[in-house]
Every structure is written in structure tokens, then in C-alpha cells.
Amino acid sequence: MKGTFRGGVHPSHKSKDPTKGVKTREYVSDTVKIIMNMNIGAPAKPCVKKGDQVRVGQVIGEAQGFMSVPVHASVSGTVLAVEPIPYLAEAPSMAVTIQNDFKDEWVELHPLGDVEHVDPSLVIPAIQNAGICGMGGACFPTHVKLSLKPDQKCDTIIVNGAECETHLTADHRLMLENSRRIVDGLRAVMRALDVKNGVIAIEDNKADAIAAMKEASFGRQGVTVKTLRTKYPQGGEKQLIEAITGRQVPSGGLPIQVNVVVLNVGTCAAIADAIIDGKPLISRITTITGCVRKPSNLRLRIGTLVEDLIGECGGFSEDAGKIVFGGAMTGMPIPNTSVPIAKATNGVVVYNKHDGASVEEGPCIRCGKCVSVCPIGLNPFQIKAAADADDLEKCKALHVMDCILCGSCSFDCPSRRWLTASFKNAKQKITLQAKKAAAAQQGGTAK
């Protein structure tokens, strides 16, 4: 039986065709801009200055507390600037700009050896020191996710190879080209948490990846590959857990509350690199597609500018109307091509002016389609009404904070209602409200 979940939608996967058969190639640019806030939690603090010479893998941003990860130089060369730059949020992001000398000189590395023999107690500290955070979703620091409290127990680790988002094929190529490293990363975490059951979950539209991962998993203790039905958002944590285990994460809860940890395939490969080779997270595979002359899967150094990677793909094939980090369902529009990629940038999609144009929303016709496709079981049309009225208390009562912003409701709405955007705004307002309340109690100011 193929795993699945309630609700969801079926966007066309033809958008993946331009790159799903394209082998990954490496591209290294002459300049990188590496932002310090690539993860949920506290941003790293720059520890280099203009004029410094740095090597690949050198710490250029120090973690600020447990809910933070260090940032490493992705190229060797000269620090050109340490300054805030416009990014994807209202406030600028602190960034370190490095001029690449193309010597690719690394800092001294400290590999721990084979994942089946490494001391399990060394795995999570190695992950933390390598600056690894979630590479397929919310950029949650991986060492935090794996640092279980005394009352928490994990019996299953799920590796997310669904890649259900439109356009993206980065994870697909990783599973085909570096399958063993994914299994190595999974086994390292299984040993660190003393977990006997590791499941690699892949949608059934990736038969070649399923075969590759089964071959790589053969003979590896406790590792199995599970085939999922192709449906969006199959790659959501809660949807994966339901499809694989039948368990449901409670409202407002985390996967560990049902004894599960979910990791992306890219995260697992990065973990293997940290354990086996001692390498920090300084590069990733990213899909570049849409209105570019040569759609590609590129292994990019963290901090590569969008203008450079588009140039590597032959430039625009027609006038760009919108450029998005990610796919069509959950992608984040970027302001310009001078924006750099981060650890979680799995795709850059260029839309032409027609496809990138905004649409006006129509009136709700009470068809109920948004309710039927919501994978969480929410009532989107009711939340939308409350959000438009700025009634945050009603939004909370309708469980807007459980919304995973997958976009399924907006995708299926015949009136083209701006449902997901309204929910995102409401969630941001509620979060800011809570921060202000907490700061007031402590006598501080929320930012």
C-alpha cells in the first residue's frame, strides 16, 4: 500500500520535466554574499572583518546560543564587506561578502570516520558545528531537533524524499547521484538517537529514485524505503508522519510528540559529509528553471547570487515577470537578482510576465473546495473572513496557527481567493503580538 493523507491537491508535475533528467553540475561564482540568518532562531554574529583572508569551511559567523548555528565561508578569498543587505524580510540581513580567489583552500577538517562506527555521542555536536539546518523547509537547526528532552522518545526517523513542490528536482537528483550519502546520514542519526526504524519516503512519480535508494539501503540496519502516492503536500512533516505511521501530530504540536523526527534528504547528506569528511554545510543542489535558456540542477556554494546562477543557465529566455525561491505552491518572490541563495534554497523559478502577474480575487461562493483539500482539516473560508476583518482572536480560535501555508486552498479555489497570503499575514501578526506581550512582561521591546 502506498502511503498518503487526507486532503491535498494534484498540481501538474510537467513543470519538473525540464530538469528531472538533467544531471547536477557544479558552479562556483567569483563572489558570494553569505547571510547570517539562514535558520529559524538567532542569527549568527559575523566574526570576520573587511580585508580578512578566509578559507573554505572557516567560521565567519558565530552561533548565538543553542537555537542558532554557525555560518561558514563557502569559498576561499578576501572579505569585501560585512554589512546588512536587503533580503526577503522587512529588515535587512547581515551578510559577509567574499571575493573568491579560486584556490579553494580549506580549513583543517576533523572527520569522525564511518557512520557505523563513530561514537554516537559525537554525532549531534558534529551536526551543530557543521552549521546544518533543515534544507527542505523551515530551516530549523538540526541539532536542536535531535536534542531530545528526557521525557521525549523517538522510535522512527522519516527521511523526506517526496519533493512534492512543483518545478523542483534538486532532491530527486540528489537521491539518484548521492544515494549512499543520504543513507549514511540517516544511519548516523539513528545511532545517535538509538532509533531502530528509519524510513526514506519517496513519491511514486520518482521510480528511478526509489530504485536507487532501495539499492543504497540494502543491508543497512533498520533502513527501509516507503513509496508514497504523488499528491501535494505529501512532503509536509505532518502529512509524511500520517502517511508513514498513521499517527497525527496534535494541534500546535511537534513531530516528536508522536515519537517521530523528520529530516530532508539534503539534510541527511549534509550530516554524512560532516561525520565522514568533517565538512560543514557550504553548498547545496538547487534547481534553476522556468524562463531560462538552460534549465539546470546546480551544486552551488552558499551565498551565490541569483544573477550569477541565471547567467550560468544561459540567461533569461524571455522577459522575467517574477523570480521565486522555491516552487509555485510555497515559493517566496525575491526583490531582485542580487539576492544570494541560502542553505534552504532548493529552487529558483523564473516566471514570464504573464505567469508572474498577480490576479484579482473574486468573492467566495461557499463551494467548500478549500475545506475538502486542506490537509490539516481547517476551514479556510472562515479563517479568511476573520483575517480580512483583522479579528486575530477568531483566527486563533479557528486554528490558523496550525496552517502549514501549503497553498492547497488557494490552488483549488475557483474564485482565486488570496487565502494562503491572508493566513500568512494573520500568523505573522499573532506571532508579533505574542512577542510584544512577552517583551512587555520582561520590560523589553519586541522587534
Buried (B, 14 or more C-beta within 10 A) or exposed (E): EEBBBEBBBEBEBEBBEBBBEBEBEEBBBEBBBBBBBBBBBBBBBBBBEEEBEBBBBBBBBBBBEEBBBBBBBBBBBBBBBBEEBBBBEEEEBBBBBBBBBEEEBBBEEEBBEEBEEBEBEBBBEBBBBBBBBBBBBEBBBBBBBBBEEEEEEBBBBBBBBBBBBBBBBBBBBBBBBBBBBBBBBBBBBBBBBEBEBBBBBBBBBBEEBBBBBBEBBEEBEBBBBBBBBBBBBBBBBBBBBBBBBEBBBEEEEBBBEBBBBBBBBBBBBBBBBBBBBBBBBBBBBBBBBBBBEBBBBBBBBBBBBBBBBBBBBEEBBBEBBBBBBBBBBBBEEBEEBEBBBBBBBBBBBBBBEEEBEEEEBEEBEEEEBBBBBBBBEBBBBBBBBBBEEEBBEBBBEBBBBBBBBBBBBBBBBEBEBBBBBBBBBBBEBBEEEEBBEEEEEEEEEBE
